[in-house]
Amino acid sequence: MDGFDRLPDSLILLVFNSISDIKALIRCRSVSKRFNSLVPQTESLSLKVDCVISPESDSDSLFTFFKSLLKSIHDLFNPDTRPTARNQTQNSPARILSQFHRIRDLQIELPAGDLKLEKGAVIKWRAEFGKSLKSCVILGFRRAANPEGNSAGAEIDFTGGLKTRVVWTISALIAASARHYLLNDVVKEHREMERLVLVDREGEGTVAMEKEGLRECREESRVAAPGGEWEEDGRRTVVPCVRMRMRHEQRVQLKNGVWIEDVTLVVVRPCSVGGDGEDAELALGAFGGGIDGEAVQVLLKNKSYLLEMNSF
């Protein structure tokens, strides 16, 4: 027995939790029988997806997109390449994570965002979910084409550009609900999980589920009937009736001297939740640092416009 064998399991698991990356942990399983038995007990995991979409993928389907991205990682778990009728299930996040039995903290990272935007437009969002949407904060803007221009006619622009801003909001909500739907099986299978985050490498959108939200999901999944709140056409979770509090600024100059235009902040909450809550706390929590947080602080001082949207 060498010195390494004298290390307690708890210390090795602490190292595995620090590694967290699933690909690295899979490789660790081949080191020894002991590692092979300990890796599945890792509690903190990070799944980084970095393969590309296959040509036959449906570019409009986030579900197909995610399946394609996860295929190469699935092969690491299952080297057997024989055809199977359950290919869709095997490519799911739940299948990939099935060998880990004590997940408490999980982050999944996609290689790209979901939104197709016009040139120069930027949209960032963060959505909190339980069994359905709890809140969503959306920040959108365009990079200024003429930094020396003025802001005359800002109110007119708000009226004329309202349609675009609503489209931005709906697009972000659809992307968030599609990501949430993909996590359904993962939530059901890992009952000890206390935190689940789905992000993308471009920093476009984040879906977050905390301990209470995860509990709600598990309870809802046990009683939900087909076609209920969990799904719509098998693609995404239904977005409930929501109130959208929107703030807009025609032009904002950031501290680094960069100008951004058509800057919009939208705080979305379900209509079933009483009151509007604290927009500042929610928005700064989503975009607390960097230029995004700076833009949010400017917009929070502006007048807000309240819109309502039916479930979709």
C-alpha positions, -999 to +999 in steps of 0.1 A: +000+000+000+014+034-010+008+067+007-020+076-016-040+045-006-039+058+030-060+089+021-095+087+033-124+085+009-138+118+021-106+136+011-106+121-024-142+130-028-133+166-018-108+166-047-134+152-071-159+179-061-132+205-068-126+190-103-164+188-110-159+185-148-176+154-159-152+146-187-122+147-163-141+126-138-149+100-164-112+096-171-105+094-133-127+062-132-101+044-153-073+051-128-082+024-103-111+003-089-112+027-059-116+057-081-142+039-102-163+034-071-158+069-057-164+090-088-202+083-089-204+098-054-192+132-065-217+159-054-206+189-074-206+185-112-201+206-143-212+193-177-195+214-205-209+206-239-185+215-268-194+195-298-212+211-328-246+207-343-249+180-369-261+190-403-293+171-400-303+189-368-334+211-368-319+246-362-352+258-347-355+230-321-335+235-289-345+200-280-328+185-311-299+210-306-293+197-271-295+160-281-269+166-308-246+184-285-247+157-259-240+128-282-203+128-279-203+130-242-228+101-240-203+080-260-178+084-231-203+067-208-215+040-232-188+028-257-212+002-270-223+017-304-249-009-313-282+006-326-310+010-301-346+022-303-340+043-273-315+067-289-334+098-279-334+088-242-297+078-242-288+113-255-307+131-228-290+149-199-306+124-175-289+095-193-255+112-192-258+118-155-272+084-146-239+071-132-237+098-105-258+091-075-253+120-051-255+151-072-262+182-051-249+210-073-250+207-111-241+232-138-246+225-175-229+247-201-240+249-237-215+261-263-238+289-276-270+309-269-304+301-284-315+335-299-310+346-334-306+384-333-300+411-358-265+423-362-253+444-333-281+434-309-273+418-276-298+401-253-290+386-219-314+370-195-317+351-163-347+330-154-356+314-120-379+283-122-397+260-099-424+239-114-429+268-138-414+303-143-408+323-110-391+353-125-371+364-155-349+394-160-340+405-196-315+431-207-313+440-243-294+467-263-277+475-295-241+486-300-241+522-310-234+528-347-228+565-342-213+573-308-214+610-314-252+611-321-278+626-297-308+611-280-335+633-295-368+616-301-361+589-275-398+587-265-408+583-302-383+556-306-398+537-276-432+537-292-419+527-326-395+501-311-419+486-286-427+457-310-390+448-312-386+449-274-416+426-269-402+402-294-369+402-275-388+394-243-409+366-258-378+351-275-360+350-242-390+335-224-393+308-250-356+300-248-358+298-210-389+276-210-372+252-235-341+249-213-363+243-183-382+215-200-349+197-209-340+195-172-372+177-162-357+142-162-326+153-144-346+169-116-367+138-112-338+113-111-316+132-087-336+138-056-307+150-035-299+179-058-301+213-042-290+236-071-292+233-109-280+259-134-280+258-172-259+284-189-242+289-223-206+298-231-216+331-247-232+343-215-266+349-232-290+331-208-292+313-175-318+290-161-315+286-123-333+263-100-327+263-062-337+238-036-373+249-032-379+251-069-364+216-074-388+203-048-417+219-066-407+203-099-405+168-084-439+171-068-454+185-100-439+158-122-456+131-100-491+144-106-489+163-139-510+149-167-498+149-204-504+183-219-503+199-185-481+227-173-449+208-179-450+207-216-462+222-249-458+201-280-430+182-262-406+211-265-408+234-236-425+243-203-456+265-207-450+301-197-477+312-174-496+345-176-470+372-167-466+408-159-437+425-176-423+457-162-402+474-189-377+503-187-360+519-216-333+544-224-325+555-259-288+559-254-264+551-225-228+560-222-209+535-201-179+544-178-155+530-204-168+555-229-188+530-250-223+540-261-252+515-263-286+522-278-322+511-273-313+498-239-342+478-224-346+462-190-376+438-185-385+422-152-410+394-157-431+378-130-461+355-131-495+372-126-503+348-099-476+364-077-490+393-058-472+427-061-443+436-082-416+430-056-382+446-058-371+451-094-337+464-083-329+434-061-339+410-089-322+428-117-290+435-099-289+399-088-291+388-124-267+414-138-248+427-108-214+433-123-196+447-154-212+467-181-245+448-178-248+458-141-239+494-150-266+495-177-292+480-152-284+507-126-291+534-151-324+519-163-336+513-127-338+551-123-362+554-153-400+553-155-414+518-160-441+505-183-463+476-173-475+450-198-493+418-193-491+386-214-513+356-215-499+321-210-483+306-241 
